[in-house]
Amino acid sequence: MSWNSFKVSALSIRPYENSSERLVSYNINLPVNLIPNENVFTVIRDTIVHDFNHNSGVYFQISAVYTLVNRETGDIRTWSGSFNPRNRQPSQLTTHQRFEANTFIEFAQQHSSLERARETLTANYTGAGKDSVWTLQDLKSIIFSFQCKLPASHFLFLKRPRLQHVGNNTHKEHKFYLEAG
C-alpha cells in the first residue's frame, strides 16, 4: 500500500501558459512504523532545505492517513481528510506553518507522535458535536505537505527534471523514495 512507503509525491503546477513561476508541492508520506526513527525528521528537513534551496517561502502542514471502522456494519475504510461529512474541517494535525529548518525537527516530532495524532484526530471529530457511525481505528501514516512558489529557472527543476514543464503541460508529477537511515 502507498502509505507503507517513505516517499515524496511531488507536483509542479504552471498557473498559466507563459507563467515564469511554478507552484511546487511535496507530500511526504511517513509510515507509522518509522515515526520512532528520529532520523526520518532529519531526512525530511534536509530534503526540503536542499531541494528548495533555502527558499523562505516554503510552508507546510501535517495531516494523516488513517483507518475508520463503521460501528454498525464493521466496514473499514482508509481515509485522509475529514471523516465527518457535517464538519468539513480537515483532520489536520497542524495548520500551515512557515518552514524553518532550525525548528522543524522538534516541531515535527511533537506534532506527529502517535499519541498526539490520535488525540488531535479524535478531538477534531468530537469537537464537531455530531454523531457518526465511523470511529478512528488506527493510523497508517503521517503526511507532511510542503508548498512553495519557485521561478521556472530554480535549481529544483534541474535536480528533478520530471517536474519541468515542457510544451502545453500545466502540471507535472514525480514520485521518489527517501531513505530512513
N, C-alpha and C positions, 0 to 999 in steps of 0.2 A: 504494500500500500504506500501511497505517496507520503503519508505522514511519518513513515518509518525512516526516512532518509534525511540526513543533514545536508540541505541543499538550498540553492538560491534559484528562485523563479524571477527572472529579470524581464522588464518590459520597458521599451523606449517608444515614446509617442511623439510624433511630429504633429503639432496642433493644426497646422495648415501647410499647404504645398511648399511655399517659399520660406517657411519659418527657419530661422537660424538657431532656434532653441529646441531642446528636447526635454520632455518630462520623463525622467527615468525613475522606475520603481524597482526595488529589490525586496522581494518577500522571502525571508529566510525562515525555513522550517527547521525547528529544533525539536527532535523527538523527545518524548518524556524520559526515556531511559538515559539520555545524555545530559539532562539537567544537572545531575550531581557532579559532572565533569567540569570543573571550573575553567578549564582551558577553552571550552567552546565559546565562552563570552569574549575571550581574547581574540579568538579566530573571527568572530562576528565583527568586533570593533576594528580589527586590522583590515578585514576585507573592505569595510566601508571607508576607512581612512585612505587606504591605498587606491581603491577604485574611484572614489570621488575626489581624490587628491586634495584632502583637507578643505573642501568647499564648505563655507559657513552656512549655506542654505539647505543643509540636509535635515529633514525632520523624520521622526519615527513614531510608531505606535506599537504596542504589544497586544496581541489577541491570542486566541487559542482555537484548536480543533478538538472536539470532544464528542463523546457518545452520550446519547439520550436514550432512555427507556420509557415506553408508554406503560404506565401503571395498570391500565385496564386491559391492554391486549398483549403486552410483553414485547411489542415491536421495538426494534433497536435501530437507531439512526446515527450516523456520524455526521457532525454538523460543525459549522463555524458561523459566527454572527449570532443574532438574536434567536432564541428559541421560544419567545413569547410573541405571537402574532399581534397581540393587542398593545404591545410596547415595542416600538421599533428601535429602541436604544440598543445599539450593538453590544454584544457581550465582550466588550473590550476590557483589557486588564489595565491599560493606561490610556490617557488622552494623547494627542500628538504632542511630542516634545522636540525641541531643537537638539540635534545630536551634538554632544560634547564628548570628545574622545577621552578626556581625562576623568569624567564621571560616569561614563556609560556602563562599565563593568559592574560597579556597585549598584547602580540603579537597576540594571537588567537582572542581576541576581536577586535583588529584593522583590521585584515585581513578577518574576517568573517562577518562583518556588511553587511546588505542587500545592502546598497548603494555601498560599496566597491566591493562586489561580482558582482553586475550588471555592474558596471563600468569596472572591470577587464575582465569579460567575453566579454563584448562588445568591449573593446579595443583589446583583443586578436583576435577577429574576424575581425574588421575593419582594423587592422594593417596588415592583410594578403593582402590587396589590391585587393581582388577578390569579385565579386558579388555572392550572393546566394539568393535563394528564401526563405531560412529559417531565421527567426528572433527570438531573445530571447523574450519569453512571460513572464515567471516568474521562480523564484527559488523554488525548493522543499525542498532541504536540503543542508547542508554543510557537507563535508566528511573530517575527519581527518584521514590520513593514516600514521600509525606508523610501523616501522620495526626495527628489531634487530636480531643479531645472538646470540644464547644462547647455553650453554652446555646442553646436554641431562639431566643432573642432576639438572638443575636450579629449584628453588622454584616454578616457574610458572607452571611446569608440575604436581606438587602436588596440587596446588591451582585449576588448570583447567585440570583435568585428561583426558578430552576428546581430549586434544591436544597431549597427549603422543603417541609415535609411538610403536606399537606392531606388531610383525610379519613383513610382507613384505610391509606394508603401506609406501608410500613415502610422503603422506601429510594427515593431519587431519584438520577438520574444526569444529568450535564450535561457536554458537551464544548465546549471553546473553544480557539482557536488563540492562540499567542503570536508576537510579532514578534521576530526575532533581532536586528534593528538593525544 
